[in-house]
Structures are given as C-alpha cells and as structure tokens.
Amino acid sequence: MEKTNELIIILCNTDSKENAELIANTLVKEKLIACASIFPEVKSIYEWNGELQNRSEFTMMFKTLALNTPNIVSRVLELHNDEVPEIVSLKSEYVFDKYFNWVEGYCGK
C-alpha cells in the first residue's frame, strides 16, 4: 500500500502563463498543494492528432502529499486549457524534515 503522507512532486505543463498561475493559485488556496513553482516557456515537441506540435509551454511543479493526488488531478482537469493535460507524479527519495513538516502542516489535512 502506498504511503499517503509521502511528499510527491507533480509536474504539469500548460500553454500559457495565465493558465499556469490560475491552476497554481487555485491549488494553493484550496490547500491541495503547499507550493507551486512555475518555469517559464519550455519548448514541447510532440505529436497530437497526427500532427507534429512544437509549442511553448509553462511547466508547473507542485509540492504536495500523495493523499492529495486525486483531488489535484480533478481540479487540474477542470482548470486546464488542454484536452489531455500532462499530469505526472514523482515520488521523493529524500525530503528535508523541516520542509516535509511544513508541507504536511499546510496541505496534510
């Protein structure tokens, strides 16, 4: 069984700074994530509907607990501009104790 109090990182790209900020602000305000980092204008190249896509995107990195994943996914799907948003969760191998305590205290319910 997966630990629900495990700190995870969720990566998600979107097509605009405005959409990234909307998603990040919403998730923090709703205490689903403790923090979001937004990386400006990464280049994504992929195929979609048979056509090669080459677009600028904004990468969001959410710091949260694994127990929040279903609610985060649900909110991202509601707020995201893309039909099929990238939502990828990464488990942490190490987390500084004081940082984990802060994350858990903020979004650990």
N, C-alpha and C positions, 0 to 999 in steps of 0.2 A: 504494500500500500504506500502511495506517495505521501510524504510529509506535507501537511497543509500549511505549516508555519515556515516553510522553506522560502528564502528570498530567491526570487527569479528576476530575470530581465526579459522584457517583451520588446521585440523590435517590430516596427510598423512604418511603412513608407506611405506618403500621400503626395498628391500633386501640387499642393500649394502651402505656403507659409500660414495662410489664414485657416485652412482646414487643420493643419498640424496644431496650431495654437488653440483652436476650438476643442479638438479632441483632448489635448493635454490639460487644458484648464478645466474641462468638464470632469475628467478622471480624478484630478487632484481635489477639486471641490467636493466631489462625491466620495472622497476618501477610499477610492479603489486603488490608487497608487500613491506612494509617498512623494515621488518626484518624477518629472519628465525632462529629458534632455532632447533638444531638437537640433539636428545637424543640418546646416543649410545646403541646399542644392547639390545633392548627389546625382550622378547620372545612372539611370537604369536602362538596360537594354534587354529586351525580352520579346517573345512572340506572343501576340494576342489575336485571336480570331484569324489566324493565318497570315497576319501581317507583322513585320518586324517593327517594334516600338523602340524609340530612343527618346526618352524624356527626362527632364529634370524633376527631381522629387525631393522631399524633405523627409529625413529619417527621424523617427521618434524612438527614444529608448525609455521605457517605463521601468521604474524600480518598484517592486511590489512583493506580495506574498502569493504563493501558489494557490491558496484558497480563493483568491480574488479573480482568478483567470476566467471562469465562466461569465461573470458579470462584466469584466473588461471586454471580452470578446463581444458580448451582446451590445454594449454601448458603442464600441468602435464600429460595429456593423450599422448601427443607427446613424452615426455621425459622419462616416467616411464617404468620400466622393466616389470611390471606385466600386464597381460591381463585385469584385473579388479582391478585397484588401489583403495585403501581406500581413499576417499576424504570426510571429514566431516566438516561442518561449524558450529561454535558455536557463538551465539550472546553474546555480553558483557552486563552485568548488570551495570557495573561501569568502567569508564576509567578516569584516572588522566588527567585533562585538558591539561597540557603541553605535555603529551605523545600523546594524541589524535591529538593535533595541529601538532606535529612532523610527525605522520603517515599521516595525511591528507595533509600536505605540501609536503611529499615525493611521495605518490602514489595516491593522490586525483584528479589528472588531472584537 
